[in-house]
């Protein structure tokens, strides 16, 4: 097994104290370690946003590119060297806004790449403007009277566009987060296609706090048939008051 | 005859390109050089299409306005092009077309009768091709052999083409002074377009990754490479969702070890601008083909222009190194693409090969064996990629100091001990994000210093023609063909004009170019754009302002006739 310390770098992350990104960073290391993937065989690709600094703080090959563009870069890497474990990271602004087109087509294309999206419903690095997943009516510096747009549903979008693995995780539950990341990486290792994990992430400075999510997050039980696309879409359409986490859809 | 020009025109969808191709290849079989251009509207059916084919003993690289033979498959072709037929020329037209002022140059083709007797429709192209070869005095066997060769996989079509071409051939008489004499100047030529030349250059450079979104005038490169990838297992070709994905995929692939290229026109290049800077910042090799067409916005999508020079020189926020090369001929498309792959891999930066529709989609006979000698490199070798990392190259965390000092070595993901971060943020020697001012200065200097190194590797600019000329022409790209030919015509009249044709536009060879320009009293700038972009670049770099400018921006390329007339006015 590759020990956790092998992924260690001496720089300290500069995220806000209590940020959901810490557990996502730790979760990535834990999942990679448990799957015994050596640092030099991993490429972590990100874009721009608080989340996007993640590759700077883990010892593995990293590519910190442009806002919204982690998916095309990750797919290019995988096409050039299929032996590498390639994980792309996105944010809700970065991946669902700026990179929305790439997201749809990566789902259709189904290359063996993971996509972990740090979804906190707010632009953190630019100080709190509303994002594509902010709830309708959200007030912010850029929407003083509240937003007029409905939030984007990344789960239904990913399923309908053809992604073969779609899951929702919560950054506040480390154990389940690692489990879902592990399953996503395994899905790509087995050559089954594109694996999306939308990660609900508290933003302690501008977004929703842990308490908000604790009240709403629950885990899908064995009664949920993730191989049934219609059932998966029904689950993905659940209202914002209930946030079902786990594997929503996996193509049989 | 030494040289012969013909034009074939008709509606899109009539197979004008096939007709033109048969005529061109028949002339090539006789040993002639051929240069062929096509002009078409942005629609698939209907709309006026025409090809101009020049057949010559010597090498030709340019379009002409005046032709010796016009094949008018419809009335529109007659109306548009009959004034371009020379006094001793011939016009072949469909007998059904009513012409008021025809003279002895006009020969009708009984197309309706031929269609009726063969019980076929839409055979304009082969009937006219057959008739054209008869007029040119070429034996029908040359055409028959060609049709058998080119359509061997489609027997029914082959049979129909043979019959209809024969009927066309028999419908007219040969004309004595138009006869082409068998000429063995060239023996085994390739007949290729600029897009083909770039494709072949990329394949010679052992390209392994090509991404492209379709766009005129460079879609031919995508089609060529997609076909090639069927048998070439080392090559990945992909058509992503947009040009932003195109360039970012190519950067990911190149970073992971592929030899990568993208191709687009100005519109797609606009979408790539930010990522071009990412290539410069992260120091990833990338070859970018930019085939210009007239903008702005959608502009004239199937026409030609040189309007993107300044755009490719400056596209992208911030300052980063790039190379911009503008081939001047179809052959140079081959050579300069090879050079682009070499420079990109060695210096790890974006290299832009800037062509235009005129070069991309014109065809000519070329000798690639001769061309090969102009730039040779063993592309089975990788440049500056290392796998054996010494301890001294690692920081205390065991990260590879990829961006240290003037180090141009890189590692590929998958290499043990080669880990670094490839970052669009300003970064330190292992790629870690930083805002430290001293590191910033060192990194900017490290990146920009590449241009000095590249400058020392570029072939120096060459003045073509005699030193003591009355007039010096300055231009770039595909204008060269028409300019050289016009200068040669003037030389026969005892008039001396010389020519500075610039290829390497960034880094700019300021010292050499200034020295050449300073020696002439009288300068003329020729560009296929409205603002004289090369002229402004020359002024910026050398302080020399060229006031006499010949600019064309109607969507068409310069013709030999036009440049000849313009030069003559000035000497």
Interface residues (C-beta under 8 A of the other chain):
Chain A: X8 X9 X10 X11 X38 X39 X40 X41 X43 X45 X48 X53 X55 X56 X59 X60 X61 X62 X63 X64 X65 X66 X69 X71 X72 X73 X74 X75 X76 X77 X78 X79 X80 X81 X83 X84 X101 X102 X104 X105
Chain B: X208 X209 X211 X236 X238 X240 X241 X242 X244 X245 X246 X248 X249 X250 X251 X252 X253 X254 X255 X256 X257 X258 X260 X274 X275 X278 X282 X396 X397 X398 X399 X412 X413 X414 X415 X416 X417 X418 X419 X420 X421 X422 X423 X424 X425 X431 X432 X433
